[in-house]
Amino acid sequence: MSDNGDLARYRSSIDNLDAALIHLLAERFKLTQEVGAYKAAHNMPAADPAREKEQIARLRKLATEAHLDPDFAEKLLNFIISEVIRHHTAMRG
Amino acid sequence: MSDNGDLARYRSSIDNLDAALIHLLAERFKLTQEVGAYKAAHNMPAADPAREKEQIARLRKLATEAHLDPDFAEKLLNFIISEVIRHHTAMRG
């Protein structure tokens, strides 16, 4: 029963972190919507490979310092960016 | 130039949120590693569909409240969980 208590405690902390992640992502999408509106107004392309390259290099470095697998961090950022680009493209009809 | 200042300001905030996301994910993986060790020690399967179903329902609700697309939140959680399960499976050789 004390072992099961460990599992329940880990899961409770995971749930708290997940709630924090959701709220940070909600704020992140508000910002990328602003970026999307800006790009659409200025006829800039939805994707920006140079910016993405910088973001990936920076996040890989931060991940390594935080002992998170940098490949996972990169895959996750690519996943988020592809969703953002999908939104930006949709904004132009 | 002031418009470009807007873009730079959005991106600076996105970069701050991304750094926070990376650090939360690093903590999340520490916890799922503990869960993985616990499951391996107790011969429990790496995946737990009932737990995942609960997590997804909760995060979809939180996402909706935070004005984040719940489908995106679910896809992202599935992406993270599949990485965690890959790690758990690897821990058993």
N, CA and C atoms of all chains as a GROMACS GRO file, in nm:
protein
  558
    1MET      N    1   0.084  -0.121   0.000
    1MET     CA    2   0.000   0.000   0.000
    1MET      C    3   0.087   0.126   0.000
    2SER      N    4   0.201   0.123   0.072
    2SER     CA    5   0.290   0.241   0.071
    2SER      C    6   0.353   0.256  -0.068
    3ASP      N    7   0.376   0.139  -0.136
    3ASP     CA    8   0.431   0.145  -0.271
    3ASP      C    9   0.330   0.212  -0.365
    4ASN      N   10   0.207   0.169  -0.354
    4ASN     CA   11   0.104   0.230  -0.437
    4ASN      C   12   0.090   0.378  -0.406
    5GLY      N   13   0.115   0.415  -0.280
    5GLY     CA   14   0.117   0.556  -0.242
    5GLY      C   15   0.224   0.632  -0.317
    6ASP      N   16   0.341   0.569  -0.340
    6ASP     CA   17   0.446   0.633  -0.420
    6ASP      C   18   0.395   0.663  -0.560
    7LEU      N   19   0.333   0.563  -0.623
    7LEU     CA   20   0.284   0.580  -0.760
    7LEU      C   21   0.180   0.693  -0.765
    8ALA      N   22   0.089   0.695  -0.668
    8ALA     CA   23  -0.014   0.800  -0.666
    8ALA      C   24   0.050   0.937  -0.647
    9ARG      N   25   0.157   0.943  -0.568
    9ARG     CA   26   0.223   1.071  -0.545
    9ARG      C   27   0.294   1.120  -0.672
   10TYR      N   28   0.364   1.029  -0.740
   10TYR     CA   29   0.428   1.066  -0.868
   10TYR      C   30   0.323   1.119  -0.966
   11ARG      N   31   0.214   1.046  -0.975
   11ARG     CA   32   0.112   1.083  -1.073
   11ARG      C   33   0.047   1.217  -1.041
   12SER      N   34   0.032   1.244  -0.913
   12SER     CA   35  -0.025   1.372  -0.872
   12SER      C   36   0.068   1.488  -0.915
   13SER      N   37   0.199   1.466  -0.901
   13SER     CA   38   0.294   1.570  -0.944
   13SER      C   39   0.296   1.582  -1.096
   14ILE      N   40   0.287   1.468  -1.167
   14ILE     CA   41   0.281   1.473  -1.314
   14ILE      C   42   0.157   1.552  -1.357
   15ASP      N   43   0.045   1.529  -1.290
   15ASP     CA   44  -0.078   1.602  -1.325
   15ASP      C   45  -0.060   1.753  -1.304
   16ASN      N   46   0.009   1.790  -1.195
   16ASN     CA   47   0.032   1.934  -1.172
   16ASN      C   48   0.120   1.993  -1.281
   17LEU      N   49   0.226   1.922  -1.319
   17LEU     CA   50   0.313   1.972  -1.425
   17LEU      C   51   0.237   1.982  -1.557
   18ASP      N   52   0.152   1.883  -1.585
   18ASP     CA   53   0.076   1.886  -1.711
   18ASP      C   54  -0.019   2.006  -1.716
   19ALA      N   55  -0.080   2.039  -1.603
   19ALA     CA   56  -0.168   2.156  -1.600
   19ALA      C   57  -0.085   2.282  -1.630
   20ALA      N   58   0.034   2.290  -1.572
   20ALA     CA   59   0.122   2.405  -1.598
   20ALA      C   60   0.160   2.410  -1.746
   21LEU      N   61   0.193   2.293  -1.804
   21LEU     CA   62   0.230   2.288  -1.946
   21LEU      C   63   0.115   2.339  -2.034
   22ILE      N   64  -0.006   2.293  -2.004
   22ILE     CA   65  -0.123   2.335  -2.083
   22ILE      C   66  -0.139   2.488  -2.079
   23HIS      N   67  -0.123   2.544  -1.960
   23HIS     CA   68  -0.143   2.689  -1.948
   23HIS      C   69  -0.031   2.768  -2.017
   24LEU      N   70   0.093   2.718  -2.010
   24LEU     CA   71   0.202   2.784  -2.084
   24LEU      C   72   0.176   2.775  -2.235
   25LEU      N   73   0.130   2.658  -2.280
   25LEU     CA   74   0.104   2.642  -2.424
   25LEU      C   75  -0.010   2.732  -2.469
   26ALA      N   76  -0.110   2.751  -2.383
   26ALA     CA   77  -0.220   2.841  -2.419
   26ALA      C   78  -0.166   2.983  -2.439
   27GLU      N   79  -0.076   3.026  -2.351
   27GLU     CA   80  -0.014   3.159  -2.368
   27GLU      C   81   0.072   3.163  -2.494
   28ARG      N   82   0.146   3.053  -2.518
   28ARG     CA   83   0.232   3.048  -2.636
   28ARG      C   84   0.149   3.062  -2.765
   29PHE      N   85   0.033   2.996  -2.768
   29PHE     CA   86  -0.051   3.007  -2.888
   29PHE      C   87  -0.108   3.146  -2.905
   30LYS      N   88  -0.138   3.215  -2.795
   30LYS     CA   89  -0.182   3.355  -2.809
   30LYS      C   90  -0.074   3.436  -2.881
   31LEU      N   91   0.052   3.413  -2.842
   31LEU     CA   92   0.162   3.489  -2.903
   31LEU      C   93   0.182   3.450  -3.049
   32THR      N   94   0.175   3.319  -3.079
   32THR     CA   95   0.196   3.281  -3.219
   32THR      C   96   0.079   3.325  -3.305
   33GLN      N   97  -0.039   3.343  -3.246
   33GLN     CA   98  -0.149   3.400  -3.323
   33GLN      C   99  -0.120   3.546  -3.359
   34GLU      N  100  -0.060   3.619  -3.264
   34GLU     CA  101  -0.018   3.757  -3.294
   34GLU      C  102   0.087   3.757  -3.406
   35VAL      N  103   0.182   3.664  -3.396
   35VAL     CA  104   0.286   3.654  -3.499
   35VAL      C  105   0.221   3.622  -3.633
   36GLY      N  106   0.124   3.531  -3.632
   36GLY     CA  107   0.055   3.492  -3.756
   36GLY      C  108  -0.017   3.610  -3.818
   37ALA      N  109  -0.086   3.690  -3.734
   37ALA     CA  110  -0.159   3.807  -3.785
   37ALA      C  111  -0.059   3.908  -3.843
   38TYR      N  112   0.054   3.925  -3.772
   38TYR     CA  113   0.158   4.017  -3.819
   38TYR      C  114   0.211   3.972  -3.956
   39LYS      N  115   0.242   3.842  -3.966
   39LYS     CA  116   0.298   3.790  -4.091
   39LYS      C  117   0.196   3.803  -4.205
   40ALA      N  118   0.069   3.773  -4.176
   40ALA     CA  119  -0.034   3.783  -4.280
   40ALA      C  120  -0.047   3.927  -4.327
   41ALA      N  121  -0.044   4.024  -4.232
   41ALA     CA  122  -0.059   4.165  -4.266
   41ALA      C  123   0.058   4.216  -4.349
   42HIS      N  124   0.176   4.154  -4.327
   42HIS     CA  125   0.296   4.201  -4.398
   42HIS      C  126   0.336   4.107  -4.511
   43ASN      N  127   0.244   4.016  -4.547
   43ASN     CA  128   0.272   3.922  -4.657
   43ASN      C  129   0.402   3.845  -4.638
   44MET      N  130   0.428   3.807  -4.512
   44MET     CA  131   0.546   3.724  -4.485
   44MET      C  132   0.503   3.577  -4.488
   45PRO      N  133   0.593   3.487  -4.528
   45PRO     CA  134   0.557   3.345  -4.530
   45PRO      C  135   0.530   3.292  -4.388
   46ALA      N  136   0.441   3.192  -4.377
   46ALA     CA  137   0.404   3.137  -4.246
   46ALA      C  138   0.526   3.073  -4.178
   47ALA      N  139   0.607   3.002  -4.255
   47ALA     CA  140   0.725   2.936  -4.197
   47ALA      C  141   0.846   3.027  -4.208
   48ASP      N  142   0.938   3.016  -4.112
   48ASP     CA  143   1.060   3.096  -4.112
   48ASP      C  144   1.175   3.004  -4.071
   49PRO      N  145   1.236   2.937  -4.171
   49PRO     CA  146   1.335   2.833  -4.140
   49PRO      C  147   1.454   2.885  -4.058
   50ALA      N  148   1.496   3.010  -4.082
   50ALA     CA  149   1.612   3.062  -4.007
   50ALA      C  150   1.577   3.076  -3.858
   51ARG      N  151   1.460   3.133  -3.832
   51ARG     CA  152   1.412   3.145  -3.694
   51ARG      C  153   1.398   3.007  -3.628
   52GLU      N  154   1.343   2.910  -3.701
   52GLU     CA  155   1.323   2.776  -3.645
   52GLU      C  156   1.456   2.710  -3.612
   53LYS      N  157   1.555   2.732  -3.697
   53LYS     CA  158   1.688   2.673  -3.674
   53LYS      C  159   1.747   2.728  -3.543
   54GLU      N  160   1.732   2.859  -3.524
   54GLU     CA  161   1.781   2.922  -3.400
   54GLU      C  162   1.708   2.866  -3.278
   55GLN      N  163   1.574   2.855  -3.291
   55GLN     CA  164   1.494   2.805  -3.178
   55GLN      C  165   1.537   2.664  -3.139
   56ILE      N  166   1.557   2.580  -3.241
   56ILE     CA  167   1.593   2.440  -3.214
   56ILE      C  168   1.730   2.432  -3.146
   57ALA      N  169   1.826   2.509  -3.196
   57ALA     CA  170   1.960   2.505  -3.136
   57ALA      C  171   1.954   2.550  -2.990
   58ARG      N  172   1.878   2.656  -2.964
   58ARG     CA  173   1.867   2.708  -2.828
   58ARG      C  174   1.800   2.607  -2.735
   59LEU      N  175   1.690   2.548  -2.783
   59LEU     CA  176   1.616   2.455  -2.697
   59LEU      C  177   1.693   2.326  -2.674
   60ARG      N  178   1.770   2.283  -2.772
   60ARG     CA  179   1.854   2.164  -2.750
   60ARG      C  180   1.956   2.191  -2.640
   61LYS      N  181   2.012   2.312  -2.640
   61LYS     CA  182   2.110   2.349  -2.538
   61LYS      C  183   2.044   2.354  -2.399
   62LEU      N  184   1.928   2.420  -2.391
   62LEU     CA  185   1.855   2.428  -2.264
   62LEU      C  186   1.815   2.288  -2.215
   63ALA      N  187   1.772   2.203  -2.308
   63ALA     CA  188   1.730   2.067  -2.269
   63ALA      C  189   1.850   1.991  -2.210
   64THR      N  190   1.963   2.000  -2.279
   64THR     CA  191   2.082   1.929  -2.230
   64THR      C  192   2.119   1.975  -2.090
   65GLU      N  193   2.114   2.106  -2.068
   65GLU     CA  194   2.147   2.160  -1.936
   65GLU      C  195   2.048   2.113  -1.829
   66ALA      N  196   1.922   2.089  -1.871
   66ALA     CA  197   1.818   2.046  -1.776
   66ALA      C  198   1.810   1.894  -1.768
   67HIS      N  199   1.903   1.823  -1.836
   67HIS     CA  200   1.904   1.675  -1.838
   67HIS      C  201   1.778   1.618  -1.903
   68LEU      N  202   1.730   1.689  -2.004
   68LEU     CA  203   1.620   1.637  -2.087
   68LEU      C  204   1.682   1.598  -2.221
   69ASP      N  205   1.639   1.485  -2.277
   69ASP     CA  206   1.690   1.438  -2.406
   69ASP      C  207   1.672   1.547  -2.513
   70PRO      N  208   1.782   1.602  -2.568
   70PRO     CA  209   1.768   1.710  -2.667
   70PRO      C  210   1.694   1.667  -2.794
   71ASP      N  211   1.704   1.540  -2.829
   71ASP     CA  212   1.629   1.492  -2.947
   71ASP      C  213   1.478   1.499  -2.920
   72PHE      N  214   1.440   1.464  -2.798
   72PHE     CA  215   1.298   1.474  -2.764
   72PHE      C  216   1.252   1.619  -2.768
   73ALA      N  217   1.333   1.710  -2.712
   73ALA     CA  218   1.297   1.853  -2.712
   73ALA      C  219   1.280   1.903  -2.854
   74GLU      N  220   1.370   1.861  -2.943
   74GLU     CA  221   1.362   1.905  -3.083
   74GLU      C  222   1.237   1.850  -3.150
   75LYS      N  223   1.208   1.722  -3.128
   75LYS     CA  224   1.088   1.662  -3.188
   75LYS      C  225   0.962   1.732  -3.139
   76LEU      N  226   0.961   1.764  -3.008
   76LEU     CA  227   0.843   1.830  -2.951
   76LEU      C  228   0.826   1.970  -3.010
   77LEU      N  229   0.936   2.045  -3.020
   77LEU     CA  230   0.926   2.180  -3.078
   77LEU      C  231   0.877   2.172  -3.222
   78ASN      N  232   0.929   2.075  -3.298
   78ASN     CA  233   0.884   2.060  -3.436
   78ASN      C  234   0.735   2.029  -3.443
   79PHE      N  235   0.689   1.949  -3.348
   79PHE     CA  236   0.546   1.916  -3.341
   79PHE      C  237   0.464   2.042  -3.316
   80ILE      N  238   0.509   2.125  -3.220
   80ILE     CA  239   0.436   2.248  -3.187
   80ILE      C  240   0.441   2.345  -3.305
   81ILE      N  241   0.560   2.361  -3.366
   81ILE     CA  242   0.575   2.455  -3.477
   81ILE      C  243   0.487   2.413  -3.595
   82SER      N  244   0.479   2.283  -3.622
   82SER     CA  245   0.398   2.240  -3.737
   82SER      C  246   0.251   2.272  -3.712
   83GLU      N  247   0.207   2.263  -3.586
   83GLU     CA  248   0.070   2.301  -3.552
   83GLU      C  249   0.051   2.452  -3.572
   84VAL      N  250   0.150   2.530  -3.529
   84VAL     CA  251   0.143   2.676  -3.544
   84VAL      C  252   0.135   2.714  -3.692
   85ILE      N  253   0.219   2.650  -3.775
   85ILE     CA  254   0.221   2.683  -3.918
   85ILE      C  255   0.088   2.645  -3.983
   86ARG      N  256   0.031   2.532  -3.938
   86ARG     CA  257  -0.101   2.491  -3.986
   86ARG      C  258  -0.203   2.602  -3.956
   87HIS      N  259  -0.197   2.658  -3.833
   87HIS     CA  260  -0.288   2.769  -3.796
   87HIS      C  261  -0.263   2.891  -3.884
   88HIS      N  262  -0.133   2.926  -3.902
   88HIS     CA  263  -0.100   3.046  -3.979
   88HIS      C  264  -0.150   3.033  -4.122
   89THR      N  265  -0.131   2.913  -4.179
   89THR     CA  266  -0.174   2.891  -4.316
   89THR      C  267  -0.325   2.902  -4.325
   90ALA      N  268  -0.395   2.848  -4.224
   90ALA     CA  269  -0.542   2.854  -4.223
   90ALA      C  270  -0.592   2.998  -4.212
   91MET      N  271  -0.516   3.084  -4.142
   91MET     CA  272  -0.555   3.224  -4.124
   91MET      C  273  -0.564   3.298  -4.258
   92ARG      N  274  -0.492   3.247  -4.359
   92ARG     CA  275  -0.494   3.314  -4.490
   92ARG      C  276  -0.601   3.255  -4.580
   93GLY      N  277  -0.674   3.158  -4.528
   93GLY     CA  278  -0.782   3.097  -4.609
   93GLY      C  279  -0.722   2.997  -4.705
   94MET      N  280   0.979   4.977  -3.882
   94MET     CA  281   1.076   4.938  -3.778
   94MET      C  282   1.005   4.912  -3.645
   95SER      N  283   0.898   4.991  -3.617
   95SER     CA  284   0.825   4.964  -3.494
   95SER      C  285   0.744   4.836  -3.508
   96ASP      N  286   0.700   4.804  -3.633
   96ASP     CA  287   0.631   4.678  -3.656
   96ASP      C  288   0.725   4.561  -3.631
   97ASN      N  289   0.845   4.572  -3.685
   97ASN     CA  290   0.943   4.468  -3.662
   97ASN      C  291   0.973   4.453  -3.513
   98GLY      N  292   0.965   4.565  -3.440
   98GLY     CA  293   0.980   4.560  -3.295
   98GLY      C  294   0.872   4.474  -3.231
   99ASP      N  295   0.748   4.482  -3.285
   99ASP     CA  296   0.641   4.395  -3.236
   99ASP      C  297   0.679   4.248  -3.252
  100LEU      N  298   0.724   4.213  -3.372
  100LEU     CA  299   0.759   4.073  -3.399
  100LEU      C  300   0.870   4.027  -3.304
  101ALA      N  301   0.971   4.110  -3.287
  101ALA     CA  302   1.083   4.075  -3.197
  101ALA      C  303   1.034   4.056  -3.054
  102ARG      N  304   0.937   4.139  -3.014
  102ARG     CA  305   0.884   4.129  -2.878
  102ARG      C  306   0.803   4.002  -2.859
  103TYR      N  307   0.720   3.967  -2.958
  103TYR     CA  308   0.646   3.840  -2.949
  103TYR      C  309   0.743   3.722  -2.939
  104ARG      N  310   0.844   3.727  -3.024
  104ARG     CA  311   0.938   3.613  -3.027
  104ARG      C  312   1.017   3.602  -2.898
  105SER      N  313   1.049   3.714  -2.838
  105SER     CA  314   1.121   3.710  -2.710
  105SER      C  315   1.035   3.644  -2.602
  106SER      N  316   0.904   3.673  -2.604
  106SER     CA  317   0.814   3.610  -2.507
  106SER      C  318   0.796   3.462  -2.538
  107ILE      N  319   0.787   3.427  -2.666
  107ILE     CA  320   0.778   3.285  -2.704
  107ILE      C  321   0.902   3.210  -2.655
  108ASP      N  322   1.019   3.271  -2.671
  108ASP     CA  323   1.142   3.207  -2.626
  108ASP      C  324   1.141   3.185  -2.474
  109ASN      N  325   1.088   3.282  -2.400
  109ASN     CA  326   1.080   3.265  -2.254
  109ASN      C  327   0.985   3.150  -2.218
  110LEU      N  328   0.870   3.144  -2.284
  110LEU     CA  329   0.775   3.036  -2.257
  110LEU      C  330   0.836   2.901  -2.294
  111ASP      N  331   0.910   2.896  -2.405
  111ASP     CA  332   0.972   2.769  -2.446
  111ASP      C  333   1.074   2.722  -2.344
  112ALA      N  334   1.150   2.814  -2.288
  112ALA     CA  335   1.247   2.775  -2.184
  112ALA      C  336   1.173   2.718  -2.064
  113ALA      N  337   1.062   2.781  -2.025
  113ALA     CA  338   0.982   2.729  -1.914
  113ALA      C  339   0.927   2.590  -1.947
  114LEU      N  340   0.879   2.572  -2.070
  114LEU     CA  341   0.826   2.440  -2.112
  114LEU      C  342   0.934   2.332  -2.101
  115ILE      N  343   1.053   2.364  -2.149
  115ILE     CA  344   1.163   2.266  -2.145
  115ILE      C  345   1.192   2.225  -2.000
  116HIS      N  346   1.194   2.323  -1.910
  116HIS     CA  347   1.228   2.290  -1.771
  116HIS      C  348   1.116   2.211  -1.702
  117LEU      N  349   0.991   2.242  -1.735
  117LEU     CA  350   0.881   2.160  -1.681
  117LEU      C  351   0.888   2.018  -1.735
  118LEU      N  352   0.918   2.005  -1.864
  118LEU     CA  353   0.926   1.871  -1.923
  118LEU      C  354   1.041   1.792  -1.862
  119ALA      N  355   1.152   1.860  -1.831
  119ALA     CA  356   1.265   1.790  -1.767
  119ALA      C  357   1.221   1.734  -1.632
  120GLU      N  358   1.144   1.812  -1.556
  120GLU     CA  359   1.092   1.763  -1.427
  120GLU      C  360   0.992   1.651  -1.450
  121ARG      N  361   0.908   1.665  -1.552
  121ARG     CA  362   0.809   1.561  -1.581
  121ARG      C  363   0.876   1.428  -1.612
  122PHE      N  364   0.987   1.433  -1.690
  122PHE     CA  365   1.056   1.308  -1.723
  122PHE      C  366   1.124   1.246  -1.600
  123LYS      N  367   1.170   1.330  -1.508
  123LYS     CA  368   1.224   1.272  -1.384
  123LYS      C  369   1.116   1.189  -1.314
  124LEU      N  370   0.994   1.243  -1.310
  124LEU     CA  371   0.885   1.172  -1.243
  124LEU      C  372   0.844   1.046  -1.319
  125THR      N  373   0.838   1.055  -1.452
  125THR     CA  374   0.797   0.935  -1.527
  125THR      C  375   0.907   0.828  -1.522
  126GLN      N  376   1.033   0.872  -1.502
  126GLN     CA  377   1.139   0.772  -1.481
  126GLN      C  378   1.116   0.697  -1.350
  127GLU      N  379   1.074   0.771  -1.247
  127GLU     CA  380   1.040   0.706  -1.119
  127GLU      C  381   0.923   0.609  -1.138
  128VAL      N  382   0.823   0.655  -1.212
  128VAL     CA  383   0.708   0.568  -1.239
  128VAL      C  384   0.754   0.443  -1.316
  129GLY      N  385   0.842   0.463  -1.413
  129GLY     CA  386   0.893   0.350  -1.492
  129GLY      C  387   0.968   0.250  -1.406
  130ALA      N  388   1.052   0.301  -1.314
  130ALA     CA  389   1.126   0.212  -1.224
  130ALA      C  390   1.031   0.136  -1.133
  131TYR      N  391   0.929   0.207  -1.085
  131TYR     CA  392   0.829   0.145  -0.999
  131TYR      C  393   0.755   0.033  -1.074
  132LYS      N  394   0.714   0.064  -1.197
  132LYS     CA  395   0.640  -0.036  -1.276
  132LYS      C  396   0.728  -0.157  -1.308
  133ALA      N  397   0.855  -0.131  -1.342
  133ALA     CA  398   0.945  -0.242  -1.374
  133ALA      C  399   0.965  -0.330  -1.250
  134ALA      N  400   0.980  -0.267  -1.131
  134ALA     CA  401   1.003  -0.342  -1.007
  134ALA      C  402   0.881  -0.424  -0.969
  135HIS      N  403   0.763  -0.376  -1.009
  135HIS     CA  404   0.639  -0.446  -0.972
  135HIS      C  405   0.578  -0.522  -1.089
  136ASN      N  406   0.659  -0.541  -1.194
  136ASN     CA  407   0.610  -0.615  -1.313
  136ASN      C  408   0.478  -0.563  -1.366
  137MET      N  409   0.463  -0.431  -1.364
  137MET     CA  410   0.343  -0.370  -1.422
  137MET      C  411   0.372  -0.335  -1.567
  138PRO      N  412   0.272  -0.340  -1.656
  138PRO     CA  413   0.296  -0.302  -1.796
  138PRO      C  414   0.335  -0.154  -1.809
  139ALA      N  415   0.416  -0.123  -1.911
  139ALA     CA  416   0.463   0.015  -1.932
  139ALA      C  417   0.345   0.109  -1.959
  140ALA      N  418   0.250   0.064  -2.038
  140ALA     CA  419   0.134   0.148  -2.071
  140ALA      C  420   0.020   0.121  -1.973
  141ASP      N  421  -0.060   0.224  -1.950
  141ASP     CA  422  -0.174   0.212  -1.857
  141ASP      C  423  -0.292   0.287  -1.921
  142PRO      N  424  -0.368   0.217  -2.006
  142PRO     CA  425  -0.474   0.284  -2.084
  142PRO      C  426  -0.577   0.357  -1.997
  143ALA      N  427  -0.611   0.302  -1.881
  143ALA     CA  428  -0.713   0.367  -1.796
  143ALA      C  429  -0.661   0.501  -1.746
  144ARG      N  430  -0.536   0.501  -1.698
  144ARG     CA  431  -0.472   0.625  -1.652
  144ARG      C  432  -0.463   0.727  -1.767
  145GLU      N  433  -0.423   0.679  -1.886
  145GLU     CA  434  -0.409   0.771  -2.000
  145GLU      C  435  -0.543   0.834  -2.038
  146LYS      N  436  -0.648   0.753  -2.031
  146LYS     CA  437  -0.781   0.804  -2.065
  146LYS      C  438  -0.820   0.918  -1.970
  147GLU      N  439  -0.793   0.897  -1.839
  147GLU     CA  440  -0.821   1.001  -1.739
  147GLU      C  441  -0.740   1.127  -1.766
  148GLN      N  442  -0.609   1.107  -1.797
  148GLN     CA  443  -0.522   1.223  -1.823
  148GLN      C  444  -0.573   1.305  -1.940
  149ILE      N  445  -0.611   1.234  -2.047
  149ILE     CA  446  -0.655   1.302  -2.168
  149ILE      C  447  -0.783   1.381  -2.141
  150ALA      N  448  -0.878   1.320  -2.071
  150ALA     CA  449  -1.005   1.388  -2.042
  150ALA      C  450  -0.978   1.514  -1.959
  151ARG      N  451  -0.890   1.501  -1.859
  151ARG     CA  452  -0.860   1.616  -1.772
  151ARG      C  453  -0.791   1.727  -1.851
  152LEU      N  454  -0.693   1.690  -1.933
  152LEU     CA  455  -0.618   1.793  -2.006
  152LEU      C  456  -0.704   1.860  -2.114
  153ARG      N  457  -0.794   1.785  -2.174
  153ARG     CA  458  -0.884   1.846  -2.272
  153ARG      C  459  -0.971   1.953  -2.204
  154LYS      N  460  -1.015   1.922  -2.081
  154LYS     CA  461  -1.098   2.017  -2.007
  154LYS      C  462  -1.015   2.142  -1.970
  155LEU      N  463  -0.894   2.119  -1.918
  155LEU     CA  464  -0.807   2.232  -1.883
  155LEU      C  465  -0.776   2.316  -2.006
  156ALA      N  466  -0.749   2.250  -2.119
  156ALA     CA  467  -0.716   2.321  -2.242
  156ALA      C  468  -0.834   2.410  -2.284
  157THR      N  469  -0.953   2.353  -2.282
  157THR     CA  470  -1.071   2.429  -2.322
  157THR      C  471  -1.087   2.553  -2.235
  158GLU      N  472  -1.069   2.535  -2.102
  158GLU     CA  473  -1.081   2.648  -2.010
  158GLU      C  474  -0.975   2.755  -2.037
  159ALA      N  475  -0.858   2.711  -2.086
  159ALA     CA  476  -0.748   2.805  -2.112
  159ALA      C  477  -0.751   2.856  -2.257
  160HIS      N  478  -0.857   2.823  -2.333
  160HIS     CA  479  -0.871   2.862  -2.473
  160HIS      C  480  -0.760   2.807  -2.562
  161LEU      N  481  -0.716   2.685  -2.527
  161LEU     CA  482  -0.621   2.612  -2.613
  161LEU      C  483  -0.701   2.501  -2.682
  162ASP      N  484  -0.674   2.478  -2.809
  162ASP     CA  485  -0.743   2.372  -2.885
  162ASP      C  486  -0.728   2.238  -2.813
  163PRO      N  487  -0.838   2.178  -2.764
  163PRO     CA  488  -0.827   2.052  -2.690
  163PRO      C  489  -0.772   1.937  -2.774
  164ASP      N  490  -0.797   1.940  -2.906
  164ASP     CA  491  -0.740   1.836  -2.993
  164ASP      C  492  -0.587   1.846  -2.996
  165PHE      N  493  -0.538   1.970  -2.998
  165PHE     CA  494  -0.393   1.988  -2.995
  165PHE      C  495  -0.337   1.938  -2.862
  166ALA      N  496  -0.403   1.972  -2.750
  166ALA     CA  497  -0.356   1.927  -2.619
  166ALA      C  498  -0.351   1.774  -2.613
  167GLU      N  499  -0.453   1.711  -2.668
  167GLU     CA  500  -0.456   1.564  -2.666
  167GLU      C  501  -0.345   1.505  -2.753
  168LYS      N  502  -0.325   1.562  -2.871
  168LYS     CA  503  -0.218   1.511  -2.959
  168LYS      C  504  -0.081   1.527  -2.892
  169LEU      N  505  -0.063   1.642  -2.826
  169LEU     CA  506   0.065   1.667  -2.760
  169LEU      C  507   0.086   1.569  -2.645
  170LEU      N  508  -0.017   1.548  -2.564
  170LEU     CA  509  -0.002   1.452  -2.453
  170LEU      C  510   0.029   1.313  -2.507
  171ASN      N  511  -0.039   1.273  -2.615
  171ASN     CA  512  -0.011   1.141  -2.674
  171ASN      C  513   0.133   1.132  -2.722
  172PHE      N  514   0.183   1.241  -2.776
  172PHE     CA  515   0.322   1.246  -2.822
  172PHE      C  516   0.417   1.226  -2.703
  173ILE      N  517   0.390   1.296  -2.593
  173ILE     CA  518   0.476   1.286  -2.474
  173ILE      C  519   0.466   1.146  -2.414
  174ILE      N  520   0.343   1.095  -2.403
  174ILE     CA  521   0.323   0.962  -2.343
  174ILE      C  522   0.393   0.854  -2.426
  175SER      N  523   0.387   0.866  -2.559
  175SER     CA  524   0.451   0.762  -2.641
  175SER      C  525   0.602   0.763  -2.621
  176GLU      N  526   0.659   0.882  -2.598
  176GLU     CA  527   0.802   0.892  -2.568
  176GLU      C  528   0.831   0.828  -2.432
  177VAL      N  529   0.745   0.853  -2.335
  177VAL     CA  530   0.763   0.796  -2.200
  177VAL      C  531   0.757   0.644  -2.206
  178ILE      N  532   0.659   0.591  -2.282
  178ILE     CA  533   0.644   0.445  -2.291
  178ILE      C  534   0.766   0.384  -2.360
  179ARG      N  535   0.818   0.456  -2.460
  179ARG     CA  536   0.940   0.410  -2.528
  179ARG      C  537   1.054   0.398  -2.425
  180HIS      N  538   1.066   0.497  -2.336
  180HIS     CA  539   1.169   0.493  -2.232
  180HIS      C  540   1.145   0.377  -2.135
  181HIS      N  541   1.018   0.360  -2.093
  181HIS     CA  542   0.986   0.254  -1.997
  181HIS      C  543   1.017   0.116  -2.055
  182THR      N  544   0.981   0.100  -2.184
  182THR     CA  545   1.006  -0.029  -2.249
  182THR      C  546   1.156  -0.054  -2.258
  183ALA      N  547   1.232   0.053  -2.288
  183ALA     CA  548   1.378   0.040  -2.300
  183ALA      C  549   1.441   0.003  -2.165
  184MET      N  550   1.380   0.052  -2.054
  184MET     CA  551   1.434   0.023  -1.920
  184MET      C  552   1.432  -0.126  -1.888
  185ARG      N  553   1.346  -0.201  -1.958
  185ARG     CA  554   1.337  -0.345  -1.932
  185ARG      C  555   1.424  -0.424  -2.028
  186GLY      N  556   1.495  -0.350  -2.113
  186GLY     CA  557   1.585  -0.417  -2.210
  186GLY      C  558   1.505  -0.484  -2.316
   0.00000   0.00000   0.00000
